[in-house]
């Protein structure tokens, strides 16, 4: 089974249909760093990062990792850590996973450009939370209640197809 993102605002999985949001600039097969586009294609998922201080470990078959205060995702195209999780490094441009807003209380990694990342092809593509379905910087976002349902029914072999 695979998760399918269609029409830029619908996430489908089996008999489930959820509202979602994607990148501000839509979906593209020519993703580049900072273009606000969600990459078209089919990608593996996981692991799931979660904020233990805000919610208990979700029920899921996906590997789970607690987000620590120093967890960041490197989006520095000049770094050897590009498009990887890192511990806080002040000289490397990166995005905090431990945030004040609740977007990253549950973050499912979409494996776009993560294996042997190509510089400037795009980084930090996640399935994360939203309160209002506002457009993202390239991720896919859904409501917390929908994410918790999705996490219960997917497994480590589930892929996401963005069309």
N, C-alpha and C positions, 0 to 999 in steps of 0.2 A: 504494500500500500504506500501511497505517497500523498503528501500534502500538496494541494494545487492552489496557487494564487492566480486568480483570473479577474479581469475587469478592473484591476487596480484597487478594488475594495471588497473582494470576496476571497475567503480562505475556505477551501473544501477539504474534508477528510472523511472518507467512507460516507456515512449518511449525515454527517455533521456539516453545517454551513455557518461560518462566522463572518462577521464584518471585520475588515482590517484596513490598514492604511499602508502605503508604500512611499517611496521617495518623492520629494517635492517636484522633481523633474520627470517623474514617471518611471517607466521600465525600459531598459536598454540592453542590447547585446554588446555594446561598446562602452562599458563602465570604465571610468577613470577616477582617481582619487579626488574627492571634493566636488563631484558633479551633481550630487543630490539625486542620483538615479539608483534604482534597485536593479541588480543584474539579472537578466533573463538567463534561464538555464535550469538544470536539475542538479541539486547539491545534496551531499550527506549532511546530517545534523549531529549536534552534540559536541561537548557535554552541556549540561544545564548548570548555569551559575545562579545562586540564589542568596538573598539576604536573610540569614538566620535570625538576625535581631528584629526583623519585621514579620517573618512568617516561618512556620515550621517546614521541615523538609517536605517538598511536594511528593505525592504518590506518583511514581513514574518508573519505567523500566530503563530510562536514560541515566547515564552516569551523572551524579550531582556533585557540585563543588561549592562550598560556602565562600561567599565573596568577603575577602578581608579588606580593611581600609586602604591598603596600599596596592590593591589590584588595579591594573590599567591595561588598556589594549593599545599597542603601539601603532600609530598611523604616520610615523616619520619615515618617509620614503628613503632617507639616507641611512637608516639604521639597519643593522643585521637582524633586528628583532621585528622588522616590519610585518604587520598583520599577525602578531602573536600576543599572547598574554604576557605581561611583565610585572615585576614588582616595581613600585614607584622609583622612577629615575628622573631626576630633575632636568637633565640635559637632553632627554629624548621626548619628542612631541608624542603625546598619547592621550587617550580618553579615559577618564575615571570610570570604573565600574561601580564603585561605592559612591552613590549620588544622593543628594538631598531629595530630589524628586523621586518618584517611585517607578520610573521607566525601567530601571534595571534591577528591580527587586527579583524578577525572574528573567533571565537572559539565556536563550537557547542559541548556540553558535550555529550559523549557517556556514558550512565549509566552502566559501567562495574565496578563491585565491589564497588559501591557507597552506597548501602543500607546495613547497618551493615557490613562495609568493613572487610575483612579477612586480617590480617597483612601479608605482603610480597606477596600477590596474584597479585599485580599490581595496579598502580594508574595513574591518569592524562591521561586517554585515551580520546582523542579528535578527532573531525573532524576539521582540521585547514587548513590554506593556505600554498601553496608552489609556488615557482617561477620556480623550475627546476625538480620537481618530485624526488628529492633525497629521499632516504629511511629515515624513521622516527625512533624514539625510541619506537614505539609501536602504534602510532596514525595512522589515515588515513588523507592524505593531498591531496587537489585539488587546482586548480587555482582559483583566486579571481572571475573571470567572471563566472566560473562554480558554485562556491559557491553561488553567488548572484542569479543565475537561480534556483538552488536547494532550496534555502531559500524561494523563491516565491511559490513553488509548494508543499512543505511538510507542515505538520501540527503537532500539539502536539501529535497525535496518531501514527505518523510515527515511525517505528522502523528501525534499521539498522541490517542487517544480514551479518556477515563476515564468508565466507566459504573458 
